[in-house]
Amino acid sequence: MLTARDRHPIYLIMDALDECPDTSEVPSPRNRILQLLEELADLQIPTFRICVASLSEFDIRDFLDQSGQKRDIADYVRFGNGV
């Protein structure tokens, strides 16, 4: 679906990521979701947008800082969707 030739926009919207369990299991369910989000973002498909809402949890903030997503979010807010 992500690489379909018709190039219609695809939106993935996730809410309450902080409510995903962060257990001692390796990797935790939350960590698996963060890894999946990173893999999807790394695809750099121009018509694919990801929006994730969450309370500020350390591991989620750390993920956003390390993956560069924080900068992308700030650029989007600053310049609009023309980034």
Secondary structure, 3 states (H helix, E strand, C coil): CCCCCCCCCEEEEECCHHHCCCCCCCCCHHHHHHHHHHHHHHCCCCCEEEEECCCCCHHHHHHHHHHCHHHHHHHHHHHHHHC
